[in-house]
Amino acid sequence: WIIVCILAAAAAVFLIPGYIFFKNFLVRYPDPYRDDTMPEEDFTHGFGERYKKGAAFILAQNMQPVSIKSRDHLTLRGLYFPCDGAVRTVLLAHGYHGAFFKDFSEIAEFYHAHNSNILLITERSHRESEGKYITMGIRESEDLALWCRFLNDSFGNQLPLYLHGISMGSSAVLMAQGENLPDNVRGIIADCGFSSPWEMARHVAKNIVRAPAFLLLPSVNLYARFLAHFSLKEKSVPDILKSAHIPVLFIH
């Protein structure tokens, strides 16, 4: 019984904190439209009105609803915003618990004014796209490759295609370079990404949760493997970039 109690206590110390972290870090919000919440003024650093105006511009447009099926059979949704006389197409990938009309509140209008078709995607496990787990760019990067093929199949591949991601979307567009992207993908804009989900989780554990990452993360990764079917160590941006050939603009 002593041995059983010791093992049970060790399991509790190892597994329970890991599950709490996993649930709060990688499981979608119970209310998917919580992602719609506009940030507080202190978050926008004095740009709140411009932020809201840009979001209102996006939401006011008459865009074409589009959707794809992911490799794991989730329905992923987006909006296609065509431009007369377009010279390029830009795919915009939002961040963790983000929404396209927030994360790209001003840049979408800028792109459209500069002759760009725009695809605004809603990533898996956000808002109206299906999915229970957020994979911090791992599966999202695979979804991006499918979105690129959808654009070419639906609207032609004559125009150059650019991928622009913010935060988690930034890491996803960088990881997508390992997914055999179409030849007309000519550039990537990576705004404030992270090197890997493992490193991001380690940063959160150490600096936000204030927990020992070396004890917590193996348990979190265990739940990620068995419940969400991916590993926090599955992909690394620096490793993928070693063989990348698409020009990247990094913003930090």
PAVO-772622 format. One line per field, with one value per residue: residue number from 1; residue in one letter; x, y, z of N, C-alpha, C in turn. Coordinates in pm, whole numbers, plus 50000, padded with zeros to 5 digits. Layout:
BEGIN
torgu: NUM,...
torkol: a,...
npx: X,...
npy: Y,...
npz: Z,...
capx: X,...
capy: Y,...
capz: Z,...
cpx: X,...
cpy: Y,...
cpz: Z,...
! end
This chain:
BEGIN
torgu: 1,2,3,4,5,6,7,8,9,10,11,12,13,14,15,16,17,18,19,20,21,22,23,24,25,26,27,28,29,30,31,32,33,34,35,36,37,38,39,40,41,42,43,44,45,46,47,48,49,50,51,52,53,54,55,56,57,58,59,60,61,62,63,64,65,66,67,68,69,70,71,72,73,74,75,76,77,78,79,80,81,82,83,84,85,86,87,88,89,90,91,92,93,94,95,96,97,98,99,100,101,102,103,104,105,106,107,108,109,110,111,112,113,114,115,116,117,118,119,120,121,122,123,124,125,126,127,128,129,130,131,132,133,134,135,136,137,138,139,140,141,142,143,144,145,146,147,148,149,150,151,152,153,154,155,156,157,158,159,160,161,162,163,164,165,166,167,168,169,170,171,172,173,174,175,176,177,178,179,180,181,182,183,184,185,186,187,188,189,190,191,192,193,194,195,196,197,198,199,200,201,202,203,204,205,206,207,208,209,210,211,212,213,214,215,216,217,218,219,220,221,222,223,224,225,226,227,228,229,230,231,232,233,234,235,236,237,238,239,240,241,242,243,244,245,246,247,248,249,250,251,252
torkol: w,i,i,v,c,i,l,a,a,a,a,a,v,f,l,i,p,g,y,i,f,f,k,n,f,l,v,r,y,p,d,p,y,r,d,d,t,m,p,e,e,d,f,t,h,g,f,g,e,r,y,k,k,g,a,a,f,i,l,a,q,n,m,q,p,v,s,i,k,s,r,d,h,l,t,l,r,g,l,y,f,p,c,d,g,a,v,r,t,v,l,l,a,h,g,y,h,g,a,f,f,k,d,f,s,e,i,a,e,f,y,h,a,h,n,s,n,i,l,l,i,t,e,r,s,h,r,e,s,e,g,k,y,i,t,m,g,i,r,e,s,e,d,l,a,l,w,c,r,f,l,n,d,s,f,g,n,q,l,p,l,y,l,h,g,i,s,m,g,s,s,a,v,l,m,a,q,g,e,n,l,p,d,n,v,r,g,i,i,a,d,c,g,f,s,s,p,w,e,m,a,r,h,v,a,k,n,i,v,r,a,p,a,f,l,l,l,p,s,v,n,l,y,a,r,f,l,a,h,f,s,l,k,e,k,s,v,p,d,i,l,k,s,a,h,i,p,v,l,f,i,h
npx: 50082,50199,50376,50192,50058,50266,50321,50075,50066,50286,50197,49981,50108,50251,50065,49819,49871,49976,49757,49581,49727,49744,49468,49402,49576,49575,49319,49022,48823,48525,48310,48312,48305,48415,48659,48608,48612,48695,49010,49121,49178,49434,49577,49595,49757,49701,49605,49345,49103,49166,49210,48951,48812,48934,48867,48590,48572,48653,48452,48234,48246,48135,48195,48307,48198,48402,48530,48722,48826,49016,49312,49253,48981,48828,48604,48704,48682,48657,48689,48670,48804,48779,48959,48928,49131,49347,49684,49810,49762,49680,49710,49581,49672,49554,49628,49685,49391,49277,49121,49044,48949,49031,49311,49411,49321,49383,49568,49447,49273,49464,49609,49404,49354,49585,49570,49522,49391,49230,49246,49087,49130,48973,49118,49162,48971,48889,48637,48404,48520,48584,48699,48870,49110,49389,49685,49914,50042,50131,49942,49802,49976,49974,49710,49723,49867,49676,49481,49617,49626,49354,49294,49435,49307,49047,49050,49255,49607,49756,49835,50083,50122,50100,50182,50074,50125,50035,50172,50085,49990,50197,50410,50289,50274,50542,50617,50472,50630,50747,50564,50534,50449,50252,50397,50349,50355,50515,50624,50665,50527,50617,50502,50595,50632,50693,50956,50903,50629,50695,50895,50744,50550,50721,50814,50573,50512,50730,50742,50485,50300,50468,50585,50779,50918,51050,50935,50665,50614,50665,50441,50231,50285,50235,49954,49893,49979,49813,49550,49514,49660,49916,50256,50431,50689,50700,50740,50977,51050,51314,51448,51295,51334,51594,51599,51442,51316,51167,51132,51138,50987,51064,50904,50928
npy: 49879,50118,50156,50174,50408,50591,50580,50667,50926,51035,51014,51186,51430,51452,51417,51557,51847,51873,51811,52019,52238,52163,52163,52433,52553,52430,52350,52443,52738,52702,52856,52929,53180,53353,53429,53647,53874,54207,54365,54519,54872,54924,54716,54770,54986,55265,55261,55192,55294,55299,55029,54921,55045,54936,54665,54687,54765,54530,54348,54465,54409,54240,53932,53617,53316,53037,52699,52419,52072,51936,51730,51560,51553,51776,52050,52346,52696,52999,53333,53474,53748,53915,54119,54369,54377,54251,54182,54000,53740,53718,53524,53523,53442,53410,53465,53283,53204,53409,53622,53680,53937,54089,54050,54128,54385,54637,54586,54427,54595,54762,54580,54514,54760,54783,54622,54342,54016,53859,53602,53525,53327,53112,52953,52607,52493,52742,52987,52954,52737,52385,52158,52056,52091,52310,52329,52477,52556,52319,52125,52328,52435,52237,52259,52510,52458,52310,52508,52676,52514,52494,52761,52781,52580,52675,52942,52972,52963,53174,53411,53544,53410,53492,53431,53541,53558,53597,53584,53280,53212,53310,53133,52909,52968,52968,52704,52581,52575,52332,52171,52116,52335,52508,52613,52880,53018,53284,53435,53490,53637,53681,53752,53806,53532,53205,52972,52696,52481,52348,52512,52742,52656,52599,52854,52976,52815,52870,53153,53259,53078,53007,52760,52458,52383,52156,51948,51977,51992,51735,51588,51745,51715,51446,51433,51585,51412,51181,51272,51491,51414,51499,51613,51833,51867,51806,51965,52212,52546,52663,52428,52360,52586,52556,52420,52575,52765,52981,53330,53519,53764,53877,53992,54147
npz: 50000,50068,49858,49649,49724,49706,49430,49331,49433,49301,49037,49048,49100,48867,48652,48695,48718,48461,48297,48359,48262,47991,47920,47950,47777,47522,47444,47279,47337,47536,47447,47125,47005,47177,47097,46943,47095,47135,47201,47511,47568,47673,47570,47301,47288,47244,46987,46961,46840,46566,46534,46583,46377,46151,46184,46161,45893,45760,45840,45720,45452,45156,45136,44997,45128,45207,45225,45347,45378,45635,45675,45883,45870,45949,45914,45783,45779,45585,45445,45127,44964,44693,44452,44211,43925,44045,44144,44294,44542,44883,45169,45488,45812,46129,46485,46797,46965,46821,46571,46229,46161,46370,46412,46167,46130,46018,45814,45623,45480,45370,45204,45023,44904,44766,44540,44590,44608,44883,45122,45408,45668,45909,46164,46265,46542,46623,46646,46387,46259,46266,46527,46825,46951,46975,46795,46793,46554,46438,46311,46193,46002,45809,45732,45609,45374,45239,45208,45029,44801,44756,44685,44440,44292,44285,44197,44020,43933,43840,43959,44186,44515,44855,45196,45503,45839,46186,46509,46646,46396,46245,46304,46196,45916,45858,45925,45730,45508,45499,45381,45109,44936,44681,44364,44308,44545,44663,44867,45223,45512,45831,46130,46442,46542,46698,46784,46820,46921,47161,47275,47307,47491,47703,47764,47848,48071,48238,48264,48290,48413,48613,48679,48715,48419,48326,48463,48410,48128,47994,48079,47974,47703,47679,47707,47481,47279,47314,47328,47151,46934,46839,46869,47084,47009,46747,46518,46418,46370,46310,46217,45990,45834,45751,45512,45356,45076,45009,45009,45314,45517,45825,46116,46427
capx: 50000,50290,50424,50078,50034,50376,50300,49956,50104,50375,50113,49902,50199,50294,49958,49712,49910,49993,49625,49529,49799,49700,49330,49397,49669,49558,49180,48950,48729,48390,48235,48408,48302,48493,48772,48566,48620,48794,49102,49111,49256,49575,49642,49615,49860,49662,49555,49215,49004,49208,49189,48808,48772,48981,48784,48458,48585,48656,48322,48134,48263,48057,48296,48257,48233,48469,48564,48798,48836,49153,49352,49184,48836,48761,48562,48770,48609,48723,48620,48752,48778,48843,48991,48936,49266,49443,49816,49858,49667,49742,49640,49608,49655,49549,49703,49626,49265,49256,49021,49106,48912,49106,49456,49446,49221,49421,49650,49359,49230,49584,49633,49300,49376,49703,49546,49541,49287,49262,49176,49090,49090,48951,49196,49098,48940,48855,48512,48316,48592,48573,48819,48868,49242,49480,49812,50024,50109,50166,49840,49763,50063,49922,49587,49761,49901,49549,49419,49687,49579,49216,49297,49476,49205,48922,49065,49368,49740,49831,49887,50168,50050,50181,50126,50103,50075,50064,50184,50078,49978,50331,50481,50224,50314,50682,50618,50409,50732,50778,50443,50525,50359,50250,50508,50319,50379,50636,50681,50600,50544,50608,50491,50598,50612,50779,51038,50835,50531,50763,50959,50638,50495,50822,50813,50452,50526,50833,50726,50346,50247,50570,50596,50901,50886,51107,50840,50531,50598,50648,50302,50150,50308,50167,49814,49887,49992,49704,49418,49509,49731,50035,50359,50484,50822,50684,50797,51059,51070,51453,51482,51227,51393,51724,51583,51340,51363,51075,51177,51061,51002,51040,50868,50922
capy: 50000,50234,50172,50222,50548,50671,50588,50750,51065,51077,51031,51308,51545,51459,51417,51656,51980,51867,51816,52155,52321,52121,52207,52578,52599,52368,52318,52562,52796,52643,52943,52959,53321,53433,53481,53771,53985,54308,54385,54641,54984,54915,54619,54828,55090,55392,55244,55126,55339,55249,54885,54894,55091,54836,54546,54719,54763,54390,54286,54528,54369,54128,53834,53485,53210,52922,52599,52302,51964,51911,51589,51483,51557,51891,52154,52473,52797,53126,53429,53518,53891,53941,54257,54394,54410,54199,54140,53898,53691,53709,53441,53578,53342,53480,53410,53200,53262,53532,53624,53753,54079,54158,54045,54196,54490,54744,54543,54372,54708,54805,54483,54524,54887,54766,54524,54204,53928,53821,53491,53537,53195,53086,52831,52499,52514,52882,53038,52860,52619,52270,52116,52070,52122,52402,52257,52573,52563,52188,52088,52450,52450,52143,52322,52620,52401,52276,52634,52722,52433,52535,52888,52755,52500,52750,53074,52972,52983,53270,53519,53504,53390,53525,53388,53637,53507,53671,53505,53139,53207,53334,53006,52816,52993,52926,52557,52536,52556,52190,52100,52109,52442,52528,52693,53023,53083,53361,53502,53469,53745,53615,53860,53769,53390,53137,52872,52566,52472,52310,52631,52833,52601,52616,52996,53001,52749,52934,53297,53297,52987,52998,52619,52395,52331,52023,51852,51998,51975,51597,51549,51817,51651,51317,51459,51629,51294,51084,51334,51578,51342,51567,51634,51969,51865,51749,52055,52323,52645,52669,52309,52369,52695,52515,52377,52659,52841,53092,53449,53548,53890,53857,54111,54117
capz: 50000,50069,49720,49570,49759,49650,49286,49307,49459,49193,48919,49067,49085,48728,48553,48717,48669,48316,48232,48377,48166,47857,47896,47939,47673,47390,47416,47235,47433,47530,47358,47017,46965,47272,47019,46879,47189,47102,47313,47589,47516,47713,47484,47168,47301,47184,46851,46974,46742,46435,46542,46568,46244,46055,46201,46105,45746,45715,45863,45634,45313,45105,45098,44957,45224,45149,45325,45305,45474,45676,45662,45987,45842,46009,45821,45814,45703,45560,45359,45015,44938,44564,44419,44067,43882,44142,44095,44387,44642,45015,45266,45620,45918,46257,46596,46902,47012,46746,46464,46118,46157,46475,46391,46042,46125,45925,45700,45518,45396,45297,45098,44921,44833,44681,44433,44637,44658,45020,45186,45554,45718,46052,46188,46339,46685,46646,46591,46316,46209,46357,46599,46971,47004,46906,46790,46795,46425,46383,46212,46121,45885,45708,45681,45520,45244,45174,45166,44909,44688,44732,44611,44302,44224,44273,44134,43927,43993,43759,44043,44298,44641,44973,45324,45610,45966,46308,46631,46612,46250,46191,46310,46103,45777,45846,45923,45605,45405,45494,45336,44963,44893,44536,44310,44301,44675,44634,44983,45353,45609,45961,46229,46585,46566,46795,46715,46822,47029,47285,47332,47349,47615,47807,47801,47925,48201,48319,48285,48319,48514,48718,48714,48660,48287,48303,48519,48357,47983,47950,48102,47876,47572,47685,47675,47342,47193,47325,47311,47033,46827,46789,46970,47092,46948,46613,46417,46466,46263,46265,46138,45861,45756,45697,45372,45293,44959,44986,45085,45434,45589,45968,46193,46571
cpx: 50085,50338,50313,50052,50141,50357,50181,49988,50192,50294,50032,49987,50237,50179,49855,49754,49926,49860,49565,49594,49753,49561,49324,49478,49629,49414,49106,48858,48594,48297,48329,48412,48362,48615,48738,48589,48731,48882,49076,49205,49403,49651,49677,49710,49824,49609,49416,49115,49039,49184,49043,48759,48813,48899,48646,48462,48579,48516,48213,48140,48176,48154,48232,48296,48295,48502,48647,48784,48983,49186,49285,49034,48762,48720,48621,48710,48691,48637,48716,48708,48847,48864,48997,49078,49374,49573,49877,49741,49742,49652,49679,49573,49666,49625,49620,49507,49239,49142,49075,49073,48978,49254,49500,49355,49256,49490,49564,49313,49345,49611,49531,49317,49496,49691,49573,49407,49327,49180,49197,49040,49059,49016,49118,49081,48922,48721,48437,48390,48588,48708,48809,49001,49318,49619,49933,50107,50137,50067,49795,49848,50020,49793,49619,49796,49775,49475,49484,49640,49435,49212,49332,49369,49080,48934,49184,49499,49823,49895,49981,50087,50146,50107,50170,50041,50120,50068,50182,50065,50111,50412,50422,50267,50460,50693,50561,50511,50777,50666,50426,50424,50361,50360,50477,50320,50515,50698,50598,50631,50515,50617,50483,50564,50702,50847,50975,50730,50594,50826,50856,50577,50594,50826,50691,50463,50621,50796,50585,50287,50340,50582,50724,50871,50936,51019,50705,50517,50590,50505,50209,50163,50242,50019,49799,49893,49866,49567,49409,49589,49839,50133,50406,50621,50818,50749,50872,51083,51216,51494,51420,51293,51530,51715,51480,51399,51273,51121,51081,51093,50966,51010,50862,50920
cpy: 50126,50263,50227,50369,50639,50689,50677,50897,51118,51102,51160,51432,51564,51486,51528,51796,51983,51877,51956,52250,52291,52177,52358,52631,52551,52330,52447,52612,52724,52724,52985,53106,53413,53494,53614,53894,54082,54337,54516,54747,54973,54812,54679,54948,55218,55382,55181,55165,55292,55098,54851,54935,54989,54709,54568,54717,54619,54329,54342,54481,54247,54023,53699,53381,53091,52823,52489,52194,51941,51763,51501,51512,51666,51987,52287,52579,52926,53214,53476,53657,53927,54089,54271,54436,54360,54157,54034,53851,53675,53625,53488,53476,53410,53406,53326,53271,53397,53518,53714,53901,54158,54166,54119,54318,54602,54692,54484,54482,54759,54710,54500,54651,54879,54640,54379,54136,53882,53698,53503,53405,53201,52952,52730,52535,52660,52912,52930,52742,52508,52242,52143,52120,52219,52340,52348,52574,52429,52146,52210,52471,52356,52198,52433,52569,52363,52401,52688,52645,52467,52664,52863,52678,52582,52877,53083,53005,53084,53379,53465,53501,53416,53480,53486,53584,53592,53573,53356,53121,53230,53204,52905,52841,52956,52773,52504,52517,52411,52106,52099,52209,52456,52624,52842,53091,53152,53428,53476,53588,53685,53721,53800,53623,53336,53020,52733,52567,52435,52431,52732,52786,52617,52760,53028,52940,52825,53077,53341,53209,52979,52856,52563,52326,52189,51914,51858,51956,51830,51547,51616,51750,51514,51333,51504,51509,51208,51144,51415,51523,51427,51581,51778,51980,51819,51834,52168,52419,52652,52548,52316,52475,52658,52473,52461,52738,52961,53212,53480,53689,53863,53991,54070,54247
cpz: 50000,49927,49632,49597,49701,49499,49252,49328,49347,49065,48928,49045,48939,48631,48572,48674,48517,48243,48244,48276,48024,47825,47874,47821,47534,47355,47381,47345,47424,47441,47246,46979,47070,47203,46952,46966,47149,47223,47387,47534,47552,47630,47348,47169,47225,47043,46849,46869,46602,46426,46513,46429,46138,46062,46140,45953,45695,45725,45773,45489,45280,45050,45068,45062,45150,45261,45262,45412,45507,45658,45767,45987,45919,45899,45868,45722,45688,45474,45251,44973,44807,44540,44266,44031,43975,44075,44186,44472,44773,45106,45406,45728,46055,46367,46691,46965,46946,46648,46355,46121,46269,46438,46265,46021,46028,45800,45589,45424,45311,45179,44986,44839,44740,44594,44474,44663,44798,45059,45337,45611,45868,46082,46271,46486,46721,46578,46514,46252,46314,46424,46747,47025,46914,46910,46770,46667,46361,46275,46132,45996,45773,45647,45582,45381,45167,45128,45039,44786,44654,44650,44464,44226,44195,44189,44039,43997,43915,43846,44149,44428,44757,45098,45432,45738,46083,46426,46598,46461,46182,46191,46212,45959,45755,45839,45792,45494,45397,45438,45184,44908,44740,44490,44308,44438,44666,44757,45108,45442,45746,46071,46369,46611,46675,46725,46713,46932,47163,47353,47379,47481,47731,47857,47888,48064,48293,48358,48321,48429,48634,48771,48655,48528,48266,48365,48449,48211,47937,47968,48001,47739,47565,47649,47529,47247,47193,47301,47181,46915,46759,46904,46966,47026,46803,46505,46485,46350,46219,46180,45999,45773,45696,45550,45298,45176,44929,45068,45201,45484,45735,46035,46341,46649
! end
